[in-house]
Amino acid sequence: MLVKDFMATNPVTLLPETTHRQANEIMKEHNVAHLPVVDKHGKLVGIVVEEDMYRSEPTPATTLSIYEIHSLLSKLQIKEIMTHPVYTVAGECSLEEAARIMLQQNIGCLPVMKGDKLIGIITDTDIFEAFVSMLGGGQEGARFTVRAVDRPGVLAKIAQTVADAGGNIVSVVTWESKNEQIPYITIKEKGADLEQLNQALDALDDKVLDMQTKPIDMQQHG
């Protein structure tokens, strides 16, 4: 899974001389929260995100009039509030490495470069979408997690169990709990006879910790 497979291509960009007001309108028009800033030659020189826009606006406690606020923002240029230099990645960067950089640097996006040319942008939303796709989110079928014993052939045995029950594996992910250094395997399948699959999994040496046969419905509170 590479950045180039999930990035947005031909991203909307700004010039350093673009005003705050213009940038805000562009964000709304294109429904984006991250805008790379390029000079007149197309060279990446900075980036502006929604938080930068909010921080540069007068606070609610300001004594400025609405007219004065609009006048101020129509003169404020992006080069005065953009972040630079910019963390970037290449399209061949792995998705997990891009996610690690975002976490480490506490940023929500990375412009994607090919040499000195801007070719795309990858955001935290893109990575969320990749994560959902990778785990088979929203697809019909059973999803189960097994505590993985460290011995050869464990995954092959579980895969065969799914196949014997008439299932087709949609995704396989190995991971460790944040609170416990214990390896787990999570599998999403579709098409299996669930009664047969449950019985076969119960007979395995590897403990099944969780089984979900349909997505959990979204809830709202408050």
Secondary structure, 3 states (H helix, E strand, C coil): CEHHHCCEECCCCECCCCEHHHHHHHHHHHCCCEEEEECCCCCEEEEEEHHHHHHCCCCCCCCCCHHHHHHHHHHCEHHHCCECCCCCEECCCEHHHHHHHHHHHCCCEEEEEECCEEEEEEEHHHHHHHHHHHCCCCCCCEEEEEECCCCCCHHHHHHHHHHHCCCEEEEEEEEECCCCCCEEEEEEEECCCHHHHHHHHHCCCCCEEEEECCCCCCCCCC
